[in-house]
Amino acid sequence: MTSVERLDDLEGRPHANVFPGEEPTTIRLALAAGERVEPHRHPDRQVVLFLVEGRLALRVGDERRELEAGDVARFDGDADISPRALIDSVALVVFAPRADGE
């Protein structure tokens, strides 16, 4: 069965789970300009972040990258992660179980 959700329907919830209870976990992350998510980890996960709109400063471990709308980043959830919105931003973040051997 194909599940379809509209990101616009999830507005008003900064960390909205797009498909609750399903793997991989998919989150719509909305941050206002200057807002950030405190450093945290997602152990044993690979993370893919697609920036739908806006601009983010993304810290992963000791690395800092600036992302613009349309950019896709993939990183290891074992590192400290902290996105900060440089302007109002919306991202789609997918947390997939790490495959054996990674």
C-alpha positions, 0 to 999 in steps of 0.5 A: 500500500502506498502512503501519501501525506502533504507536508503542508498538512503538518504545519504547526508542529515543528517535529511532525512525524509524517508516517507515525509508527513506520520505518524509516522514521520520517520527520517534517522539521520546521524552524523559525529564523534563529531557532535551533535543535540542541545537539543530540544523537540518533544512535544506529541510524543513518540520517538523510536531511532534505531542505525543502525551503530556507537555509540551515547551518548544520553541525554534525560532530565537528563539521559545519555546513550551510544548506540551501533549499534543494540540498540533501545531506546524509550523515551518521546519527552516532555524531552530535547533530544540531541544525540552526535555521538561518532563515525560516526553514522546513526540512524532511528528515529520514532516520533509517536503521543502519545496515550491518557493517556500516 
